[in-house]
Amino acid sequence: MSDKVIVTVGVGGMGEAITRRVGSGARVLLADYDQELLARVHADLEGDGYDVTTAVVDVSSHASVADLAQVAAGLGPVTQLIHTAGVSAAKSSAAAILAVDLAGVAYSVEEFGKVIAPGGSGIVIASMAGTLGEPQLTPEREKALRVIPADDLLSLPFLNSDLVEFPTHAYVVSKRANQLRMAAAALDWGRRGARINSISPGIISTPQGRDELAGEAGASMRAMIDGSPAGRMGTPGDIAAAAAFLLGPDAAFITGTDLLVDGGAVAAIRLSAARSAHRG
């Protein structure tokens, strides 16, 4: 058994799938706020032969994330961080989304950047929603989201305005921030000889994804699926394959960037918009 430690923050559909893909032979630290889910995934992975330890974490608390990083470092050299924790725009308030999906990611990338081992790597789950963007995110606002210290993120004036009045807007801003912050984080991680990237999934068949399909945005999401080149929802396994690549040695020259894994949905949306503009 290797002494390397892999940390998964958020053990839902994508978190579990990625852990299964890359966690064999390593010591796995699973962390989540949902203790029932954490216990279930722990039992499933342990039953399948994985070496698993668990910890409860509230990613919206910087102190809780800092404690988790120290627990991980105490287990051995932390070689991989898998951050998938997030909440659904279909079931959460704008404030909760900003606290978990925006600040929570920033806390994790910052704290694990202090303990990641040389040669280590990390991935953060963003979203194709961040790639499509938010028109009110001016270059100045994007710069702030990219570089402001994690503890100051939620104090940005434009995050307390009508820009993020609705959960869907807060979600888009948070996921765009996840993408932007990887460039800055890559410099800090690089000083330790480590890499950090984000993955932007499209519509994935996870419990959260199915909740969103059943919500107000369901019709537009189904239209995106039907109009995409792939013509289907993604699976947690699709994201796990992309994560394994970015976390592994074949991606040794890739850091500070975002990988869009959406079955071509964004390409189709942009092509449709371009054709409409051309006809106009």
BABA-651735 format. One line per field, with one value per residue (C-alpha): x negated, y, z negated; residue in three letters. Coordinates in steps of 0.02 Angstrom, whole numbers, plus 50000, padded with zeros to 5 digits. Layout:
<pts>
X: (X_...)
Y: (Y_...)
Z: (Z_...)
residu: (ALA_...)
</pts>
This chain:
<pts>
X: (50000_49933_49916_49983_50143_50286_50415_50592_50695_50875_50917_51073_51086_50933_50829_50857_50828_50663_50605_50641_50544_50386_50390_50335_50175_50179_50243_50405_50474_50658_50733_50911_51040_51173_51127_51253_51184_51007_51041_51122_50979_50851_50933_50949_50768_50699_50801_50721_50545_50501_50404_50524_50528_50666_50687_50834_50802_50902_50821_50909_50798_50617_50569_50652_50560_50394_50421_50457_50295_50197_50285_50240_50058_50051_50097_49949_49895_50049_50028_50201_50347_50516_50639_50816_50917_51057_51242_51381_51458_51622_51624_51511_51515_51397_51308_51280_51211_51088_51033_51006_50970_50872_50789_50779_50677_50562_50532_50490_50372_50283_50266_50218_50095_50000_49988_49987_49834_49706_49768_49946_50100_50277_50440_50591_50762_50825_50963_51001_51111_50952_50890_51050_51023_51121_51130_51119_50951_50842_50654_50629_50748_50668_50498_50563_50634_50467_50348_50437_50392_50514_50572_50620_50719_50891_50862_50847_50982_51048_51083_51206_51304_51437_51301_51323_51501_51557_51479_51443_51345_51247_51207_51141_51034_50966_50919_50839_50738_50683_50612_50528_50445_50353_50231_50181_50182_50068_49928_49942_49955_49812_49695_49721_49694_49879_50020_50202_50339_50527_50651_50811_50940_51093_51257_51208_51320_51289_51421_51388_51399_51564_51632_51594_51675_51832_51829_51874_51723_51763_51834_51686_51565_51649_51638_51450_51431_51532_51436_51262_51150_51148_51337_51339_51310_51137_51099_50994_50875_50849_50792_50687_50593_50554_50502_50387_50299_50276_50221_50100_49926_49990_50047_49881_49872_50051_50090_50193_50323_50500_50556_50732_50815_50990_51021_51002_51151_51059_50994_51171_51241_51106_51127_51314_51287_51160_51278_51420_51309_51251_51430_51474)
Y: (50000_50171_50306_50439_50527_50572_50694_50702_50850_50815_50631_50640_50563_50641_50637_50452_50411_50506_50428_50254_50294_50361_50301_50120_50087_50256_50313_50404_50541_50572_50735_50798_50896_50761_50630_50502_50513_50509_50349_50266_50305_50257_50086_50058_50102_50008_49856_49865_49865_50048_50116_50250_50378_50507_50682_50799_50968_51126_51203_51369_51386_51431_51363_51196_51179_51228_51093_50966_51009_50980_50814_50761_50812_50711_50553_50566_50661_50738_50699_50736_50850_50815_50955_50921_50996_51108_51144_51149_51308_51212_51186_51318_51505_51626_51655_51469_51448_51590_51520_51341_51350_51512_51537_51351_51315_51462_51403_51226_51278_51398_51280_51125_51230_51244_51054_50978_50869_50903_50822_50830_50886_50946_50970_51077_51049_51208_51204_51240_51378_51472_51450_51523_51668_51811_51975_52083_52007_52146_52123_52219_52104_51950_52014_52034_51857_51792_51872_51935_51837_51698_51779_51938_51859_51871_52054_52105_52239_52163_51999_52092_52167_52114_52024_51875_51903_51734_51563_51534_51697_51656_51485_51556_51686_51556_51433_51569_51618_51437_51439_51608_51569_51417_51530_51621_51463_51375_51496_51459_51272_51281_51345_51177_51083_51043_51076_51131_51137_51144_51038_51114_50976_50992_50913_50758_50619_50643_50672_50859_50856_50761_50886_51027_50933_50919_51105_51264_51252_51073_51113_51220_51090_50953_51066_51084_50895_50866_51001_50944_50839_50699_50701_50633_50677_50647_50516_50528_50409_50538_50664_50534_50496_50681_50700_50550_50628_50798_50722_50600_50607_50627_50803_50853_51010_51065_51182_51337_51297_51232_51077_51085_50914_50945_50834_50987_51081_51248_51231_51201_51350_51466_51405_51432_51609_51647_51585_51689_51844_51811_51795_51955)
Z: (50000_50050_49919_50038_49985_50102_50034_50104_50045_50091_50110_50219_50392_50472_50314_50288_50472_50479_50316_50382_50540_50457_50276_50292_50195_50107_49939_49974_49862_49900_49836_49845_49745_49768_49639_49702_49879_49813_49715_49865_49986_49853_49831_50018_50057_49907_49957_50129_50056_50046_49896_49835_49695_49675_49605_49592_49672_49700_49853_49822_49666_49699_49528_49564_49730_49649_49517_49654_49743_49584_49553_49730_49709_49549_49645_49764_49920_50001_50186_50256_50214_50291_50252_50311_50167_50225_50208_50336_50403_50407_50218_50140_50109_50195_50029_50002_50179_50155_49986_50050_50236_50235_50065_50025_50181_50146_49968_50024_50162_50044_49896_49993_50090_49925_49900_50074_50101_50238_50397_50332_50427_50398_50490_50451_50527_50609_50742_50924_50852_50809_50988_51059_50941_50867_50967_50811_50764_50833_50853_50691_50598_50671_50616_50438_50439_50501_50376_50220_50062_50022_49860_49953_50095_50017_49976_50159_50186_50347_50256_50146_50291_50413_50513_50396_50338_50407_50376_50561_50571_50414_50487_50651_50562_50441_50578_50683_50530_50507_50683_50662_50496_50565_50658_50499_50394_50518_50475_50289_50318_50442_50307_50222_50385_50400_50525_50511_50645_50658_50755_50822_50843_50950_50898_50800_50735_50550_50414_50427_50616_50611_50484_50605_50749_50644_50603_50694_50809_50860_51031_51083_51017_51120_51272_51241_51231_51390_51483_51430_51543_51413_51399_51222_51040_50974_50843_50685_50775_50914_50784_50693_50854_50881_50699_50706_50854_50772_50608_50687_50766_50944_50897_50819_50928_50895_50751_50717_50849_50871_50968_51040_51037_51104_51255_51367_51292_51279_51457_51520_51423_51488_51667_51658_51592_51728_51865_51795_51791_51970_52032_51939)
residu: (MET_SER_ASP_LYS_VAL_ILE_VAL_THR_VAL_GLY_VAL_GLY_GLY_MET_GLY_GLU_ALA_ILE_THR_ARG_ARG_VAL_GLY_SER_GLY_ALA_ARG_VAL_LEU_LEU_ALA_ASP_TYR_ASP_GLN_GLU_LEU_LEU_ALA_ARG_VAL_HIS_ALA_ASP_LEU_GLU_GLY_ASP_GLY_TYR_ASP_VAL_THR_THR_ALA_VAL_VAL_ASP_VAL_SER_SER_HIS_ALA_SER_VAL_ALA_ASP_LEU_ALA_GLN_VAL_ALA_ALA_GLY_LEU_GLY_PRO_VAL_THR_GLN_LEU_ILE_HIS_THR_ALA_GLY_VAL_SER_ALA_ALA_LYS_SER_SER_ALA_ALA_ALA_ILE_LEU_ALA_VAL_ASP_LEU_ALA_GLY_VAL_ALA_TYR_SER_VAL_GLU_GLU_PHE_GLY_LYS_VAL_ILE_ALA_PRO_GLY_GLY_SER_GLY_ILE_VAL_ILE_ALA_SER_MET_ALA_GLY_THR_LEU_GLY_GLU_PRO_GLN_LEU_THR_PRO_GLU_ARG_GLU_LYS_ALA_LEU_ARG_VAL_ILE_PRO_ALA_ASP_ASP_LEU_LEU_SER_LEU_PRO_PHE_LEU_ASN_SER_ASP_LEU_VAL_GLU_PHE_PRO_THR_HIS_ALA_TYR_VAL_VAL_SER_LYS_ARG_ALA_ASN_GLN_LEU_ARG_MET_ALA_ALA_ALA_ALA_LEU_ASP_TRP_GLY_ARG_ARG_GLY_ALA_ARG_ILE_ASN_SER_ILE_SER_PRO_GLY_ILE_ILE_SER_THR_PRO_GLN_GLY_ARG_ASP_GLU_LEU_ALA_GLY_GLU_ALA_GLY_ALA_SER_MET_ARG_ALA_MET_ILE_ASP_GLY_SER_PRO_ALA_GLY_ARG_MET_GLY_THR_PRO_GLY_ASP_ILE_ALA_ALA_ALA_ALA_ALA_PHE_LEU_LEU_GLY_PRO_ASP_ALA_ALA_PHE_ILE_THR_GLY_THR_ASP_LEU_LEU_VAL_ASP_GLY_GLY_ALA_VAL_ALA_ALA_ILE_ARG_LEU_SER_ALA_ALA_ARG_SER_ALA_HIS_ARG_GLY)
</pts>
